Amino acid sequence: MKTETGELIESLRGYLEELRDSGVDALPFAVDGVKSAHSETSESPPLETLEEIRAELGECCRCELGGSRKNLVFGVGNPHARIVFVGEAPGRDEDLQGEPFVGEAGQLLTKIIQAMGFERSEVYICNVLKCRPPGNRDPLPSEVEACGSFMLRQVKAIKPEVVVALGKFASQTLLQSKEIISRLRGKFHDYHGIPLMPTFHPSALLRDPSKKREVWEDMQQVMKLLGKEPLNKNG
């Protein structure tokens, strides 16, 4: 004959098995005043900081680009930015200075950011790759595999309200798509639960200024998402 304690244990075991089968892996209670991993507030574990991610990168040589670069270009801007701009990879000027988007295309990006009603220091800017490919060639799949996860971790650490992917390569990489940029741009896509707007790279605007109108249309959608009144400017 089962004891009262034995019946209670069996009942609890059955209840826990039902919870497990329904996808619950922890209970919202405290032991000795310490909250369980899944507390009543459903708080996520503390996210890593940009400083921690940069420290882990160190003097990165996870791919061959580590041996040819002058400076690792991590990212720059507000660690709590509402917008993160993501480009392809550092160019010559960026490699020399260790900061993303500082050349002619970067100056144009700064003007676009200002036309949106922000200062460059208020947003965050980074690239998929942290090192310059020789001759500014397209990044290799092995390089993206070695480096891309750090970019995603940066975005998750910042927790922006929107991501803007600059150019074909960044847009296709973040969205894991082979669609051309002219078809990707103009509408929001999902990037790990964050709205992502693909648009033309500033360097493309330097080659073809007529694309500025399309970029400004994209940025107006971003501004609307953020609750900012669209400006009657040509970014």
N, C-alpha and C positions, 0 to 999 in steps of 0.2 A: 504493500500500500504506500503510495507516494506521500511524502511529508508535505506540509504547507509550503515550506521553503522550496522544495523540489518543484512543486507545481508553479510557483512564482517564477523560478528560473526558466522553466520550460516555456512559460507564457511569454516571458521577456525575450527569449531566444526566437520564438516564432514571430514576435513583433519586429525584432531587429532584422530578421530575414526578409520580412515583407518590405521594410523600409529600403533594404539593400536592393531588392529586386525592382523597386520603383525609382532607383537612381540616387537615393540619399546615402551618403557615405559617412556622415557624422551628425551628432546631435547638438542642438543649440543650448548647451548647459555648461556651467562652470564647475571645475573640480578644484577645491581648496582656493576658491576665489579667482582662478585663472580661466579665462574664456577658452572654449574649444576653438578648433581651426575654423569652424563655420558657426559663428556666433549669431545671436538674434539680429544683429545689425547687418549681417551678410557682408561684412567688410572684406575686401580682397586683401591679400598679403601686401605689405608695403612694396611699392615698385622700386626698382633700382634707379639711381640717379644718373644724369649725364656724366658726372664726374667718375662714377664707378665704371660706366661703360668705357669711357676714355682710358681709364687706368688699366682695364682689362686688355684693351687694344695694344697698349704699350708702344714699343717700336715695331709695329706689326710687320711680319714677313710671312704671312699665311699664304701668300701667292707671290709670283715672280715680280710684281710691281713694287714690292717692298725693297728690292735691290736697286731700282732705277729712280725712285722718287727723290726729291730734295726734302720735301716736307709732307707729313701726313696731314690731310685736310679733314678734320673731324666734323666741324659744324660751328655755327656762330648764331647768337641771338638770345632771345628770352627763353629760359628753361620752362616757362609756363605759358608759352605763346598760344594764341588762339589759332594761328595759321602756321603750318610747316610747309615750306617750299622745298621740293626735292628735285635735284638735277641729276645729270648722268654721272659725271666724273670731273675731277679738277682739270683745268687747262694749265697752260704755261704760267700765267700770272698767279693762279691759285697755288700751284706747286711751289713757286718762289716765295709767296707770302704766307702760305699755310692757312689761308682763309678762303672759303667758297665765294664765287661770283664777285671777284674784285676787278676783273678786266672790263672791256667795253660792254660785253653782254651783261656783266654784273651791274654796271652803272645804269643800264637800261632797266634792269630788274628793280633797282632801287627807286627809279622814277615811277615804275608801275606800283610799287608798294606805297609810295607817298601819295600817288593819285587815288589809292584806295582809302586814304585817310589814316595810314599807319606810318610810323617811322621804322627804318630797317631794324633798329634795336628792339622793336616790339614783337617782331616775328622771329621764326627760326628758319635757318637756311642750311641745307646739307646736300650731299650727293649720295647716290647709290654706292659708288666706290669712293674710297678715301685716299686713293693714290692716283696720280696721273698716268694713263696708258701712254706709252711712247708714241710720239707723233700725233697724239690726240685720237688714236684709232678707237674703234668701238670696243667696249669691254668684252672680254671672253667669258663664256659660260662659267669656266672654272674660277674666274676672278669674282664674278657675281655671287657664286656659291660661297666663296670664302669671305666675302665682305657684306653681302646683302643683309644678313641677319642682324648686323650691328646697326644698320639704318633702321630696320624695323624696331629694334630695341630703343633707339633714340625716340622714335615716334611714340612708342608706348610709354616711355618715361615722361614725355612732355604732355601727353593726353590732349592734343589740340582738338578744336571743334571741326577743323577741316584741313585736308592736305591738298596742296596743289602740285601736280606732277608736271615738270617742265620738259617738254619735248617727247619725241617718239620713244627713245630708249627707256627713260624713267617711267613713262606711262605704261609701256608694254611690260616692263619688269615688275612694277608694283601690282599691276592688274593681271599678270600672267596671261597676257593676250598677244596675239600677232596682228591685231587690227591696226590699220594705219591711224596715225594721230588725227587726221582730219575727220575721221569717223568716231574716234574716242572722245574728242573734245566736245564741249557744248552741253554736256550733261554730267550729273554726278554718278559716281560708281561707289561701290562699297569696298573699303579697305580695312579689314579687321574691325568692322563696326564703325569706322570713321568715314564720313563723306569725302570722296576724292574727286577733284576736278582736274582732268588732263587739259593741257593747253600747249601752245607752241613754245619752244625754247626761245629766250631772248635773242640768241644768235641767229635764229631763223628770221626774226623781225629786222635784224640788221641787214640781212640779205634781201628780204622782201618786206618792206615797210607796209605794204597793203594788208598784211596779216595782223597789224596792230588792232584793227577794228574787231577782229574775231577774238583776240586775246582780251580786249577790254570787255566784250560781251561776256566772256567766261568769268572775268573778275567781278563783273556786276552781279552775276549769280552768286559768287562767293560772298560778296558784301551783303546781299539780301539774306543769305543764310545766317550771317552773323548779326543781322539786325541793323546794318549800317545803310544809310540812305545812298543809293547809287548817285554818283556825281556825273555831270555832263562834261566829262573830259575824255580825251583820247589818250589812253595809257601809252 
